[in-house]
Amino acid sequence: MRAVLIYTLSRLALFAATFGVLYLLGARGALALLLALLISGLVAFVLLSRQRDNLSGAVTGLARRSREFGKRLDEGAAAEDDDAPESSGTPPRPSAS
């Protein structure tokens, strides 16, 4: 999950740099935060496309491995069920004494 860390840190760095520039230009408070969020998002869309592709590949690979693991678990459970002794499906009645 190194790709997730790299992309997230890159986005945070872009946001911080954008906020810093806006602060130096005189924007303060909520206006600076909103403008920094908007501008850094647009810049990240352009500059971080390679990192975003790496992130997408990592997440897709993780999802594929998770599905494969789930299939193996289901196959193991089915094999375990096949090995279990057959029962009639009704619980035994307690004896009347």
KEDO-272427 format. One record per residue: residue number from 1; residue in three letters; chain; x, y, z of N, C-alpha, C, CB in turn. Coordinates in steps of 0.2 Angstrom, whole numbers, plus 5000, padded with zeros to 4 digits. Glycine has a CB too. Example, Ala and Ser with C-alpha at 12.3 -4.5 7.8 and 13.67 -1.06 7.14 Angstrom:
% KEDO-272427
    k    r  c  n.c1  n.c2  n.c3  ca.c1  ca.c2  ca.c3  c.c1  c.c2  c.c3  cb.c1  cb.c2  cb.c3
    1  Ala  A  5066  4972  5039   5062   4978   5039  5066  4984  5039   5057   4978   5045
    2  Ser  A  5064  4989  5035   5068   4995   5036  5064  5000  5039   5070   4997   5029
% end
This chain:
% KEDO-272427
    k    r  c  n.c1  n.c2  n.c3  ca.c1  ca.c2  ca.c3  c.c1  c.c2  c.c3  cb.c1  cb.c2  cb.c3
    1  Met  A  5004  4994  5000   5000   5000   5000  5004  5006  5000   4995   5000   5006
    2  Arg  A  5010  5005  4997   5015   5011   4997  5012  5017  4992   5022   5009   4994
    3  Ala  A  5008  5014  4987   5005   5019   4982  5000  5024  4986   5002   5015   4976
    4  Val  A  4997  5021  4990   4992   5025   4994  4995  5030  4998   4987   5020   4999
    5  Leu  A  5000  5028  5002   5004   5033   5006  5007  5039  5001   5010   5029   5010
    6  Ile  A  5010  5037  4996   5013   5042   4991  5008  5047  4989   5017   5038   4986
    7  Tyr  A  5003  5044  4986   4997   5048   4984  4994  5053  4989   4992   5044   4980
    8  Thr  A  4993  5050  4995   4990   5054   5000  4995  5060  5003   4988   5050   5006
    9  Leu  A  5001  5058  5003   5006   5063   5006  5007  5068  5000   5013   5060   5007
   10  Ser  A  5007  5066  4994   5007   5071   4988  5002  5076  4988   5008   5068   4982
   11  Arg  A  4996  5073  4989   4990   5078   4990  4990  5083  4996   4983   5074   4990
   12  Leu  A  4992  5080  5001   4993   5084   5007  4998  5090  5006   4994   5080   5013
   13  Ala  A  5004  5088  5003   5009   5093   5002  5006  5098  4997   5015   5089   4999
   14  Leu  A  5003  5096  4992   5000   5101   4987  4995  5106  4991   4996   5098   4981
   15  Phe  A  4991  5103  4995   4986   5107   4999  4990  5112  5003   4981   5103   5003
   16  Ala  A  4995  5110  5007   4999   5114   5011  5002  5120  5007   5004   5110   5015
   17  Ala  A  5005  5118  5002   5009   5123   4998  5004  5128  4995   5012   5120   4992
   18  Thr  A  4998  5126  4993   4993   5130   4990  4990  5135  4995   4987   5126   4987
   19  Phe  A  4989  5132  5001   4986   5136   5007  4992  5141  5009   4985   5131   5013
   20  Gly  A  4998  5139  5009   5003   5144   5011  5004  5150  5006   5010   5140   5011
   21  Val  A  5003  5148  4999   5003   5154   4994  4997  5158  4995   5004   5151   4987
   22  Leu  A  4992  5155  4996   4986   5159   4997  4986  5164  5003   4979   5155   4997
   23  Tyr  A  4989  5161  5009   4990   5165   5015  4994  5170  5014   4992   5160   5021
   24  Leu  A  5000  5169  5010   5004   5175   5009  5001  5180  5005   5011   5172   5006
   25  Leu  A  4996  5178  5000   4993   5183   4996  4987  5187  5000   4990   5179   4990
   26  Gly  A  4986  5185  5006   4981   5188   5010  4974  5185  5011   4979   5195   5006
   27  Ala  A  4973  5179  5008   4967   5175   5010  4968  5172  5017   4966   5169   5004
   28  Arg  A  4962  5173  5021   4962   5170   5027  4956  5166  5029   4963   5176   5032
   29  Gly  A  4956  5162  5034   4950   5158   5036  4947  5153  5031   4945   5163   5038
   30  Ala  A  4941  5153  5031   4937   5148   5027  4938  5149  5020   4930   5148   5029
   31  Leu  A  4939  5156  5018   4940   5157   5011  4947  5154  5008   4941   5165   5009
   32  Ala  A  4952  5154  5012   4959   5152   5011  4958  5144  5010   4964   5154   5016
   33  Leu  A  4955  5141  5015   4954   5134   5015  4950  5131  5009   4950   5131   5021
   34  Leu  A  4945  5135  5007   4941   5132   5001  4945  5133  4995   4934   5136   5001
   35  Leu  A  4948  5139  4994   4952   5140   4988  4958  5135  4988   4954   5148   4988
   36  Ala  A  4961  5134  4993   4966   5129   4993  4964  5122  4991   4970   5129   5000
   37  Leu  A  4958  5120  4994   4955   5114   4992  4954  5113  4985   4949   5112   4996
   38  Leu  A  4951  5119  4982   4949   5119   4975  4955  5119  4971   4945   5125   4973
   39  Ile  A  4960  5123  4972   4966   5124   4968  4970  5118  4968   4970   5130   4970
   40  Ser  A  4971  5115  4974   4976   5109   4975  4973  5103  4972   4977   5108   4982
   41  Gly  A  4966  5103  4972   4963   5097   4968  4964  5098  4961   4955   5097   4970
   42  Leu  A  4963  5104  4958   4964   5104   4951  4972  5103  4949   4962   5111   4948
   43  Val  A  4976  5105  4953   4983   5104   4952  4985  5097  4952   4988   5108   4956
   44  Ala  A  4982  5094  4957   4983   5086   4958  4981  5082  4953   4980   5084   4965
   45  Phe  A  4975  5084  4950   4972   5081   4944  4977  5081  4938   4965   5084   4942
   46  Val  A  4981  5086  4937   4985   5086   4932  4992  5083  4934   4986   5094   4930
   47  Leu  A  4995  5085  4939   5002   5083   4941  5002  5076  4944   5004   5088   4946
   48  Leu  A  4997  5074  4947   4998   5067   4950  4994  5061  4947   4995   5068   4957
   49  Ser  A  4994  5062  4940   4990   5057   4936  4994  5050  4937   4989   5059   4929
   50  Arg  A  5001  5050  4937   5005   5044   4937  5004  5041  4944   5012   5045   4936
   51  Gln  A  5004  5045  4949   5003   5042   4956  4996  5039  4957   5004   5047   4961
   52  Arg  A  4991  5043  4954   4984   5040   4954  4983  5034  4950   4979   5046   4951
   53  Asp  A  4987  5033  4945   4986   5027   4941  4990  5021  4945   4990   5027   4934
   54  Asn  A  4995  5022  4949   4998   5017   4953  4994  5016  4959   5005   5020   4956
   55  Leu  A  4990  5021  4962   4986   5019   4967  4980  5015  4965   4983   5026   4970
   56  Ser  A  4977  5016  4959   4972   5013   4956  4974  5005  4955   4969   5016   4949
   57  Gly  A  4980  5004  4952   4982   4997   4951  4983  4994  4958   4989   4998   4948
   58  Ala  A  4985  4997  4963   4986   4994   4970  4980  4992  4973   4990   4999   4974
   59  Val  A  4975  4996  4972   4968   4995   4975  4965  4989  4971   4964   5001   4975
   60  Thr  A  4965  4989  4965   4963   4984   4960  4966  4977  4962   4963   4986   4953
   61  Gly  A  4972  4977  4963   4976   4971   4965  4974  4969  4971   4983   4972   4965
   62  Leu  A  4973  4973  4976   4970   4971   4983  4963  4968  4983   4971   4977   4988
   63  Ala  A  4959  4971  4979   4952   4969   4978  4952  4962  4975   4948   4974   4974
   64  Arg  A  4956  4961  4970   4957   4954   4966  4959  4949  4971   4961   4955   4960
   65  Arg  A  4964  4951  4975   4967   4946   4980  4962  4944  4985   4974   4948   4983
   66  Ser  A  4958  4949  4987   4953   4948   4992  4947  4944  4990   4950   4955   4994
   67  Arg  A  4945  4944  4983   4940   4940   4980  4943  4933  4980   4938   4943   4973
   68  Glu  A  4949  4932  4978   4952   4926   4977  4953  4922  4984   4959   4926   4974
   69  Phe  A  4954  4926  4989   4954   4923   4996  4947  4921  4998   4957   4928   5001
   70  Gly  A  4942  4925  4997   4935   4923   4998  4933  4917  4995   4931   4929   4996
   71  Lys  A  4935  4916  4988   4934   4910   4985  4937  4904  4988   4936   4910   4977
   72  Arg  A  4943  4905  4990   4947   4899   4993  4943  4897  5000   4954   4901   4995
   73  Leu  A  4941  4902  5004   4937   4901   5010  4931  4897  5008   4936   4907   5013
   74  Asp  A  4927  4899  5003   4921   4896   5001  4922  4889  4999   4917   4900   4996
   75  Glu  A  4927  4888  4995   4929   4881   4993  4931  4877  4999   4935   4881   4988
   76  Gly  A  4935  4879  5004   4937   4876   5010  4931  4874  5014   4942   4880   5014
   77  Ala  A  4926  4879  5015   4920   4877   5019  4916  4872  5015   4916   4884   5019
   78  Ala  A  4915  4872  5008   4911   4867   5005  4914  4860  5006   4911   4869   4997
   79  Ala  A  4921  4860  5005   4924   4854   5006  4923  4851  5013   4932   4854   5004
   80  Glu  A  4923  4855  5018   4922   4853   5025  4915  4851  5026   4924   4859   5030
   81  Asp  A  4910  4854  5023   4904   4852   5023  4903  4845  5020   4899   4857   5020
   82  Asp  A  4906  4844  5014   4906   4837   5011  4909  4832  5015   4909   4838   5004
   83  Asp  A  4913  4833  5020   4917   4828   5024  4912  4827  5030   4923   4831   5026
   84  Ala  A  4908  4831  5032   4904   4831   5038  4899  4825  5037   4900   4837   5040
   85  Pro  A  4898  4821  5043   4893   4816   5042  4886  4819  5041   4893   4812   5049
   86  Glu  A  4882  4815  5038   4875   4817   5036  4871  4816  5042   4872   4812   5030
   87  Ser  A  4866  4821  5043   4861   4820   5048  4854  4821  5045   4863   4825   5054
   88  Ser  A  4849  4820  5049   4843   4820   5046  4840  4827  5046   4838   4816   5050
   89  Gly  A  4844  4832  5050   4842   4839   5050  4837  4840  5056   4838   4841   5044
   90  Thr  A  4835  4835  5060   4830   4836   5065  4834  4835  5072   4824   4832   5065
   91  Pro  A  4833  4839  5077   4837   4838   5083  4834  4832  5086   4837   4844   5087
   92  Pro  A  4838  4828  5090   4836   4822   5094  4831  4824  5099   4842   4818   5097
   93  Arg  A  4826  4820  5101   4821   4821   5106  4824  4819  5112   4814   4818   5104
   94  Pro  A  4822  4823  5117   4824   4821   5124  4820  4815  5127   4824   4827   5129
   95  Ser  A  4823  4811  5130   4820   4805   5133  4815  4807  5138   4824   4800   5135
   96  Ala  A  4809  4804  5138   4804   4806   5144  4805  4801  5149   4797   4805   5141
   97  Ser  A  4807  4803  5155   4808   4799   5161  4803  4800  5167   4815   4800   5164
% end
